Amino acid sequence: MKKTLLPAAIALAALSAPVSAYTLSEGDNVVGGTVGFGFTTLNNALTFGAAYERGLIDDLFSDFNFAVGAQGTYTDYSGGLNYSLSHTFIGAQANLHYDNGDSELQPYGGLVLGYNNWSYGDDNISGSWGSGISSGLQVGTRYYFSEEFAANVRWNTSLGGWGTFSQLNVGVDYSF
């Protein structure tokens, strides 16, 4: 009985031990995919995205780390309607990550600058309009459930091209 309890107790302790804190630091890389909803004045639709970030500067403004990267999303608003409307965004991001010490939770916020492409089509016309450079803001947080993997929730909004566009995305990130 004792031989069974000791390995079980060790395994339970190892599984229930808290994950060591993780902060996106200088030289760290994070890549991930997301799924979410895109919001415009017309309607809402499913959004798919991918992002990359690299830590550049630690301890900026005392408790913040600075990172830059890229992100892209695709949203299709067609949804069985008599027209097709899609939105593609490709851009750069610059974020401040709050270094909150011993927590697996890593909040961040920053700026996004990129290119919006809106495509439209129906039985009579098709094309691209209102596309162009856009800028925006984003806030989010990662919850690290291991040193390499985190759940990510991000809200971003951009203004430019065809007007205001917002997204709420959730996904999984991999740190290396």
C-alpha positions as CSV (number, residue, x, y, z in Angstrom):
1,M,0.0,0.0,0.0
2,K,2.8,2.4,0.9
3,K,4.6,1.6,-2.4
4,T,1.4,2.7,-4.3
5,L,0.7,5.8,-2.2
6,L,4.1,7.4,-2.5
7,P,4.3,7.4,-6.3
8,A,0.6,8.6,-6.5
9,A,1.4,11.4,-4.0
10,I,4.4,12.5,-6.0
11,A,2.5,12.4,-9.3
12,L,-0.4,14.4,-7.7
13,A,2.0,17.0,-6.3
14,A,3.7,17.4,-9.7
15,L,0.5,17.8,-11.6
16,S,-1.0,20.3,-9.1
17,A,2.2,22.4,-8.8
18,P,1.7,25.9,-10.2
19,V,3.2,26.6,-13.6
20,S,6.2,28.9,-13.3
21,A,5.5,32.5,-14.3
22,Y,6.1,33.4,-17.9
23,T,6.6,36.9,-19.4
24,L,7.3,37.7,-23.0
25,S,10.9,38.8,-22.6
26,E,13.6,40.1,-24.9
27,G,14.4,37.4,-27.5
28,D,11.3,35.3,-26.8
29,N,9.0,34.4,-29.7
30,V,5.3,33.7,-29.7
31,V,3.2,32.3,-32.6
32,G,-0.5,31.4,-32.5
33,G,-3.8,31.0,-34.3
34,T,-7.1,32.4,-33.4
35,V,-10.8,32.1,-34.2
36,G,-13.3,34.7,-33.3
37,F,-15.9,37.2,-34.5
38,G,-15.5,40.2,-36.7
39,F,-17.9,43.1,-36.1
40,T,-18.9,45.9,-38.6
41,T,-21.9,48.1,-39.1
42,L,-23.3,45.5,-41.6
43,N,-23.1,42.3,-39.6
44,N,-21.0,39.9,-37.6
45,A,-19.0,36.9,-38.9
46,L,-16.5,34.2,-38.1
47,T,-12.9,35.4,-38.2
48,F,-9.7,33.3,-38.6
49,G,-6.3,34.7,-37.7
50,A,-2.6,34.1,-37.0
51,A,-0.1,36.2,-35.2
52,Y,3.6,36.4,-34.4
53,E,5.4,38.4,-31.7
54,R,9.0,38.8,-30.6
55,G,10.1,40.4,-27.3
56,L,12.5,43.3,-27.8
57,I,12.9,45.3,-24.6
58,D,12.5,44.2,-21.0
59,D,11.6,46.5,-18.1
60,L,10.3,49.4,-20.2
61,F,8.5,51.8,-17.9
62,S,9.4,49.6,-15.0
63,D,6.9,46.7,-15.2
64,F,6.4,46.4,-19.0
65,N,8.1,44.5,-21.7
66,F,7.9,45.7,-25.4
67,A,7.3,43.3,-28.3
68,V,6.7,43.7,-32.0
69,G,5.3,41.3,-34.6
70,A,2.8,40.7,-37.3
71,Q,-0.8,39.5,-37.6
72,G,-3.3,38.6,-40.2
73,T,-7.0,37.8,-40.2
74,Y,-9.7,36.7,-42.7
75,T,-13.4,37.2,-42.3
76,D,-16.2,36.1,-44.7
77,Y,-19.5,37.8,-44.2
78,S,-21.4,36.0,-47.0
79,G,-23.2,33.6,-44.7
80,G,-25.7,32.3,-47.3
81,L,-26.8,35.8,-48.5
82,N,-27.1,36.9,-52.1
83,Y,-23.8,38.7,-52.0
84,S,-20.3,38.0,-50.8
85,L,-18.3,40.3,-48.5
86,S,-14.9,39.4,-47.1
87,H,-12.3,41.3,-45.2
88,T,-8.6,40.5,-45.1
89,F,-6.1,42.3,-42.7
90,I,-2.4,42.0,-42.8
91,G,-0.3,44.2,-40.5
92,A,2.3,44.9,-37.8
93,Q,1.7,45.0,-34.1
94,A,3.6,46.7,-31.2
95,N,2.6,45.7,-27.7
96,L,3.4,46.5,-24.1
97,H,3.2,43.3,-21.9
98,Y,2.6,43.8,-18.2
99,D,5.1,41.8,-16.2
100,N,3.0,40.9,-13.2
101,G,5.5,38.7,-11.4
102,D,4.4,35.3,-10.3
103,S,1.3,35.0,-12.4
104,E,0.5,32.9,-15.5
105,L,-1.8,35.7,-16.7
106,Q,0.0,38.1,-19.0
107,P,-2.1,41.2,-20.1
108,Y,-1.0,43.3,-23.0
109,G,-2.1,46.2,-25.1
110,G,-0.8,48.0,-28.1
111,L,-1.0,49.5,-31.6
112,V,-1.8,47.8,-34.9
113,L,-0.9,49.2,-38.4
114,G,-1.7,47.4,-41.6
115,Y,-3.7,47.0,-44.7
116,N,-7.4,46.2,-44.9
117,N,-8.8,44.6,-48.1
118,W,-12.6,44.6,-48.5
119,S,-14.0,42.5,-51.4
120,Y,-17.6,42.5,-52.5
121,G,-19.5,40.6,-55.1
122,D,-23.0,39.8,-56.2
123,D,-24.8,38.9,-59.4
124,N,-24.1,42.3,-61.0
125,I,-20.8,43.6,-59.7
126,S,-17.7,42.5,-57.9
127,G,-14.5,44.2,-56.8
128,S,-12.6,45.7,-54.0
129,W,-13.5,49.0,-52.4
130,G,-12.6,50.9,-49.3
131,S,-9.4,49.0,-48.9
132,G,-6.3,50.7,-47.6
133,I,-4.0,51.5,-44.7
134,S,-5.6,51.3,-41.3
135,S,-4.5,51.7,-37.7
136,G,-6.0,50.6,-34.5
137,L,-5.7,49.5,-30.9
138,Q,-5.7,46.1,-29.2
139,V,-5.9,44.7,-25.7
140,G,-5.6,41.1,-24.7
141,T,-4.3,38.6,-22.2
142,R,-2.5,35.3,-22.4
143,Y,-2.9,32.6,-19.7
144,Y,0.1,30.2,-19.7
145,F,-0.9,26.7,-18.8
146,S,2.7,25.6,-19.4
147,E,5.9,27.4,-20.3
148,E,5.3,26.9,-24.0
149,F,1.5,27.0,-24.4
150,A,-1.0,29.7,-23.6
151,A,-4.7,30.5,-24.2
152,N,-5.0,34.0,-25.8
153,V,-8.0,36.4,-25.8
154,R,-7.6,39.6,-27.9
155,W,-9.9,42.5,-28.8
156,N,-8.8,44.8,-31.5
157,T,-10.3,47.6,-33.5
158,S,-9.1,49.4,-36.5
159,L,-10.1,52.5,-38.4
160,G,-9.3,53.0,-42.0
161,G,-10.3,51.9,-45.4
162,W,-14.0,51.1,-45.2
163,G,-14.6,52.3,-41.7
164,T,-14.4,50.8,-38.3
165,F,-13.8,47.1,-37.9
166,S,-13.5,45.2,-34.6
167,Q,-12.6,41.6,-33.7
168,L,-12.8,39.5,-30.6
169,N,-10.5,36.5,-31.0
170,V,-9.5,33.5,-28.9
171,G,-6.8,31.0,-29.6
172,V,-3.7,29.1,-28.5
173,D,-0.2,30.5,-28.6
174,Y,3.1,28.7,-28.6
175,S,6.2,30.3,-27.1
176,F,9.8,29.5,-28.1
